[in-house]
Amino acid sequence: MEIEERKASLEDAKEKLIDAIDLIKEAVDGLEIESAVQSYIISSLEMCVDNEHGWVGKQPYNIQEIMELLEELEEGEYEDDDEEDELAI
């Protein structure tokens, strides 16, 4: 799969994840479990999209970071410094 195809797939996944977040919020709106769902499910999903969220935590990687990594790879700027937490491509 070419880098542009990968980026397009990630963009599609990002849009679908945002849609899923909205659907879940809508489904639990006004229910007793709304707060718990917001804290445990919505927060995790929003952190998977990008770093532009209101949560204190952070996922090891999110879709936006992977897309940026692919752009670096495409431009020849990606350097693997062999750290364990680096994304292997």
C-alpha positions in Angstrom: 0.0 0.0 0.0 1.4 3.4 -1.0 1.8 6.2 1.6 -1.0 8.2 0.0 -3.4 5.3 0.3 -2.4 4.8 3.9 -3.0 8.4 4.7 -6.4 8.3 2.9 -7.3 5.2 5.0 -6.3 6.9 8.2 -8.3 10.0 7.3 -11.4 7.8 6.6 -10.9 6.0 9.9 -10.5 9.4 11.7 -13.8 10.6 10.2 -15.6 7.4 11.2 -14.2 7.5 14.7 -15.5 11.1 15.1 -18.9 9.9 13.8 -18.8 7.0 16.3 -18.1 9.4 19.1 -21.0 11.5 18.2 -23.3 8.5 17.9 -22.3 7.2 21.3 -22.8 10.6 22.9 -26.2 10.8 21.3 -27.2 7.3 22.4 -26.4 8.0 26.1 -27.5 11.6 26.3 -29.6 12.0 29.4 -29.1 8.5 30.7 -27.7 7.7 34.1 -24.6 6.2 32.5 -23.8 9.3 30.4 -21.1 10.5 32.8 -19.4 7.1 33.0 -19.5 6.7 29.2 -18.0 10.2 28.8 -15.2 9.4 31.3 -14.3 5.9 30.1 -15.3 5.4 26.5 -15.6 8.9 24.9 -12.4 10.1 26.5 -10.4 7.1 25.2 -11.9 7.4 21.7 -11.2 11.2 21.5 -7.6 10.6 22.5 -7.3 8.2 19.6 -8.3 10.9 17.1 -5.6 13.5 17.9 -4.1 15.5 20.7 -6.7 18.3 20.4 -9.0 17.1 23.2 -9.8 18.3 26.7 -8.6 15.2 28.5 -5.5 15.0 30.8 -4.4 11.7 29.4 -2.8 10.8 26.1 -2.7 7.6 23.9 0.7 6.3 23.0 -0.2 7.0 19.4 -3.3 8.5 17.7 -4.4 8.7 14.2 -3.1 12.3 13.6 0.4 11.3 14.9 0.5 8.3 12.6 -0.5 10.5 9.6 2.2 13.0 10.5 4.7 10.1 10.7 3.7 8.9 7.3 4.2 12.5 5.9 7.7 12.5 7.4 8.4 9.1 5.9 7.1 10.3 2.5 9.4 13.4 2.7 12.4 11.3 3.8 12.5 13.0 7.2 11.5 10.0 9.4 14.3 8.8 11.6 14.0 5.7 13.7 16.0 6.2 16.9 15.3 2.7 18.0 13.3 3.6 21.1 10.9 1.0 22.2 7.9 3.4 22.0 8.6 4.4 18.4 6.1 3.2 15.8 7.6 0.6 13.6 6.6 0.9 9.9 
